[in-house]
Amino acid sequence: MLPLVHTLRDAWPQVRLAWVIGRGERRLLDGLAGVDFFEYDKKTGVAGMRALRRALRQSLGTAGRFDALLHMQLAARANLLSGFVPARRRVGYDRLRSKELHGLFVNERIAATTGPQASGPHVLDVLGSFCEPLGLRRERVRWDLPVPADAREWAAAQWPADGTPTLLISPCSSHALRNWRAERYAAVADHAASQGWRIVLCGGRSALERETADAIAATMTQPVLDLVGKDTLKQLPALLERADLVMSPDSGPMHIANAMGTRVLGLHAATDPNRSGPYSERRYCVDRYDAAARRYRGRPAAELRWGSKIEHEGVMDLITVEDAIAAFERFRDDHPQIAGTAGGH
């Protein structure tokens, strides 16, 4: 979403933007200039939706309604929530991508750019096209995620700037069926450590993330720096920025790392990396999405609907340790200037 916000702000510096957003996402984006945030907690249901409408109308004052709503979510709850946003123009997805009665809540649509194939455009490009009905075109992708100086100071204190290349592993997605086995992370981490790399674990404060990190560390034979549960949402981008390479399933940290300019070793079987992998560079991703489609859907990925997820028990087992080590070695081959990448210690 963030590159689209910058496109709108660059074209119309005086435009007033309101972003309906969750609490965690709001904390991550705190400090973003030129945007009024309106938090919605899905646990509050319809009562929360009514409260949001009151807050929006109070903010609008005599204007009464927005000139346009860019409705960029497809879930049933989001579609219902959009009905509480007063707006004249209501821009939504094209018919092929629409679901959960999305079409009932919009009166304009973005252009369709793909057929039913799963391997259509990246979701960031689809979101970027939401400015086109307003007469704009996104010319470049710019994130400029707001990261305060004290967050970068904290990240800088976590390991020395001694030239040792760093592999940061963020092992957990909020979608549990996208997660890889701890012993496989450990095997890849040991391989990287044997080449002179520093290994860092990061993640949130959930029980799953703590258990996964403990299992990785217990299985590894090489040292690891465990930072799981120690950073805040504002410190996370700074932490990911310091790494040379981030290994992660399809998750928020994957995309934050990409936004901060760090290359990502993405692990994809449940989701299509061409649609939702790290936007800037997917050369270091492991892609077993087609194998998953054939095993669990009985047809190739090219025949699936755009955005299809294959979140089945065991789907991530299609990714082997050898797959991930090969991706790691591709990164090393491409970046001989990074210390430790031309023959280990």
Sequence and secondary structure as in RCSB ss.txt:
>XXXX:A:sequence
MLPLVHTLRDAWPQVRLAWVIGRGERRLLDGLAGVDFFEYDKKTGVAGMRALRRALRQSLGTAGRFDALLHMQLA
ARANLLSGFVPARRRVGYDRLRSKELHGLFVNERIAATTGPQASGPHVLDVLGSFCEPLGLRRERVRWDLPVPAD
AREWAAAQWPADGTPTLLISPCSSHALRNWRAERYAAVADHAASQGWRIVLCGGRSALERETADAIAATMTQPVL
DLVGKDTLKQLPALLERADLVMSPDSGPMHIANAMGTRVLGLHAATDPNRSGPYSERRYCVDRYDAAARRYRGRP
AAELRWGSKIEHEGVMDLITVEDAIAAFERFRDDHPQIAGTAGGH
>XXXX:A:secstr
 HHHHHHHHHH TT  EEEEE HHHHHHHTT TTEEEEE  GGGHHHHHHHHHHHHHHHHGGG SEEEEE    S
HHHHHHHTTS EEEEEE  TTT  TTGGGG SEE      S SS S HHHHHHGGGGGGT    S        HH
HHHHHHTTS  SS  EEEE    SSGGG   HHHHHHHHHHHHHTT EEEE   SSHHHHHHHHHHHHH SS  E
E TTT  TTHHHHHHHH SEEEEESSHHHHHHHHTT EEEEEESSS HHHHS SS  TT EE HHHHIIIIISS 
GGGS TT     TTGGGGS HHHHHHHHHHHHHH TTSTTTTT  
